[in-house]
Amino acid sequence: MGRSRTNPAPTAPVTARGRRTRDALLAAGRELLEARGWAGFTPEQVAQAAGVSYGTFYTYFESKDDLLRAVVRAVAEEMFTESLVGPDAADDPYARIVEANRGYLKAWRGASRVLRLVEQGADTDDTLRQMLLEVRELYVHRGAEGLRRLQEAGLANPELDPRLTAIVLGAMVEQMAHVIYSLREPLDEDEVVNHMSKLWAAAIGLRPPA
């Protein structure tokens, strides 16, 4: 059941109470999505789980699909924030690679249920496919910019195309996240991070510390 044609279109909340209500709906939607999948719940169930009336759902979201897009955007933002490199590694290029890989795996683990659902749906849904590309682009852009800076500083192979290199190495890390959290006997995460980081550094011509 969709929003009534007579109801106004949703708008961004401007009050603290409105933001709390929207956040509650978003959290409830994510929880139901992770537990039941794309087709396993309704806007009414989201409203019930958030402790608000059914009509309140449409105050903040146009439709169930609108809520799903908001969940994916929130997950992408969380992942990107969690995988940012801290100040302790700011002056050490190799440490930045290690920390970025560690942060990505940690963020992916926390968002894996949503990400797997997006990837499954992206095969048949253009909106989900575009959202998946946007999530990946965040990391590709950051990786390409980081490589350019290393090249300008004379620390990385200047013959590498930054964007293409970021796509290839990012795909390695993303696929590794799928693998290590799917095994019956998970690999040691620290060992995986260290090995991936050595491969990443070798690929761009950056030597890790002895």
C-alpha positions in Angstrom: 0.0 0.0 0.0 1.5 3.3 -1.0 1.1 6.9 0.2 -2.3 8.5 -0.5 -2.3 10.9 -3.4 -3.8 13.5 -1.1 -1.0 13.4 1.4 1.9 15.9 0.9 5.2 14.6 -0.2 7.7 13.8 2.6 10.1 16.5 3.6 13.3 16.5 5.7 12.6 16.9 9.4 13.5 20.3 10.8 13.0 19.7 14.5 14.9 17.4 16.9 11.7 15.4 17.5 11.2 15.0 13.8 14.8 13.8 13.3 14.4 11.3 16.2 11.3 10.0 14.6 12.9 9.6 11.2 15.9 8.0 12.7 13.7 5.5 14.6 11.9 4.6 11.3 15.2 4.2 9.6 16.6 2.0 12.3 13.4 -0.1 12.4 13.5 -0.5 8.6 17.1 -1.6 8.7 16.5 -4.1 11.4 13.5 -5.6 9.5 15.4 -5.5 6.2 18.3 -7.5 7.7 16.0 -10.0 9.3 13.5 -10.5 6.5 14.9 -9.3 3.2 13.5 -6.8 0.7 10.1 -8.4 0.4 9.7 -9.5 4.0 8.1 -6.5 5.6 5.7 -3.6 5.1 5.7 0.2 5.9 3.0 -0.6 8.6 5.4 -3.1 10.3 8.2 -0.5 10.2 5.9 2.0 11.9 4.9 -0.5 14.5 8.5 -1.4 15.2 9.4 2.3 15.5 6.5 2.9 17.9 4.8 5.5 15.6 1.5 5.5 13.7 1.2 4.1 10.2 0.6 7.6 8.8 3.7 8.9 10.3 5.8 6.6 8.1 4.6 8.7 5.0 5.5 11.9 6.8 9.2 11.0 6.3 9.3 8.5 3.4 7.6 8.5 0.1 7.3 4.7 0.0 8.9 1.5 1.1 11.5 1.8 -1.7 12.3 5.3 -0.5 13.0 3.9 3.0 15.2 1.2 1.5 17.2 3.8 -0.4 17.6 5.8 2.8 18.9 2.7 4.7 21.5 1.9 2.0 22.6 5.6 2.0 23.0 5.5 5.8 24.9 2.2 5.6 27.2 3.7 3.0 27.9 6.7 5.1 28.6 4.6 8.2 31.0 2.4 6.3 32.9 5.4 4.8 33.2 7.1 8.1 34.4 4.0 9.9 37.0 3.3 7.3 38.6 6.8 7.4 42.2 6.8 8.4 42.9 8.4 11.8 45.6 11.0 12.5 48.0 8.5 13.9 48.7 7.1 10.4 48.6 10.5 8.6 52.3 10.7 8.0 52.9 7.0 7.2 51.7 5.9 3.7 51.9 2.2 4.5 50.1 2.6 7.8 47.3 4.4 6.0 46.9 1.5 3.7 46.8 -0.9 6.7 44.3 1.2 8.6 42.1 1.8 5.6 41.9 -1.9 4.9 41.2 -2.8 8.5 38.5 -0.1 8.7 36.8 -1.3 5.5 36.7 -4.9 6.7 35.3 -3.9 10.0 32.7 -1.6 8.4 31.8 -4.3 5.8 31.2 -6.9 8.6 28.8 -4.6 10.3 26.9 -3.8 7.1 27.2 -7.2 5.4 23.5 -8.2 5.5 22.4 -5.0 3.9 25.2 -5.0 1.3 24.5 -8.6 0.3 20.8 -7.8 -0.2 21.7 -4.8 -2.3 24.1 -6.9 -4.4 21.5 -9.6 -4.9 18.8 -7.1 -5.9 21.2 -5.1 -8.2 21.0 -7.8 -10.8 17.3 -6.9 -11.6 16.8 -3.5 -10.0 18.4 -0.4 -11.7 18.0 1.7 -8.6 19.8 -0.8 -6.4 22.5 -1.2 -9.1 23.1 2.5 -9.1 23.2 2.7 -5.4 25.8 -0.1 -5.3 27.9 1.8 -7.8 27.7 4.9 -5.7 28.9 3.1 -2.6 31.9 1.7 -4.5 32.6 5.1 -6.1 33.2 6.6 -2.6 36.1 4.2 -2.1 37.4 4.4 -5.7 37.6 8.2 -5.5 39.4 8.1 -2.2 41.8 5.4 -3.3 42.6 7.3 -6.6 43.2 10.5 -4.8 45.5 8.8 -2.3 47.5 7.2 -5.1 47.8 10.5 -6.9 49.3 12.1 -3.8 51.8 9.3 -3.4 52.8 9.6 -7.0 53.3 13.3 -6.7 55.5 12.7 -3.6 57.6 10.1 -5.6 56.4 7.2 -3.4 54.3 5.3 -5.9 54.7 4.1 -9.5 53.9 7.1 -11.7 52.9 4.9 -14.6 49.8 3.6 -12.9 46.4 5.1 -13.7 45.1 6.2 -10.3 41.4 5.5 -10.9 41.9 2.1 -12.6 44.3 1.0 -9.9 41.8 2.0 -7.2 39.1 0.0 -8.9 41.3 -3.1 -9.2 42.7 -3.0 -5.7 39.3 -2.0 -4.2 37.7 -5.0 -5.9 40.4 -7.2 -4.2 39.5 -5.9 -0.8 35.7 -6.1 -1.4 35.9 -9.6 -2.6 38.1 -10.6 0.3 35.5 -9.3 2.7 32.9 -11.6 1.0 35.2 -14.5 1.4 36.5 -14.2 4.9 33.1 -13.7 6.4 31.6 -16.6 4.5 34.0 -19.3 5.6 32.9 -21.8 8.2 36.3 -21.3 9.8 37.0 -17.6 9.4 40.5 -16.5 8.6 42.4 -14.4 11.2 41.4 -10.8 10.4 44.8 -9.3 11.4 46.6 -11.7 9.1 44.3 -10.9 6.2 44.7 -7.1 6.7 48.5 -7.4 6.8 48.6 -9.6 3.7 46.2 -7.5 1.7 48.1 -4.3 2.6 51.4 -5.9 1.5 49.8 -6.8 -1.9 48.3 -3.3 -2.2 51.6 -1.6 -1.4 53.5 -3.9 -3.8 51.0 -3.2 -6.6 51.6 0.6 -6.4 55.3 0.3 -5.8 55.3 1.4 -2.2 57.6 -0.5 0.0 56.3 -1.4 3.5 58.5 -0.8 6.5 61.0 -3.5 7.3 
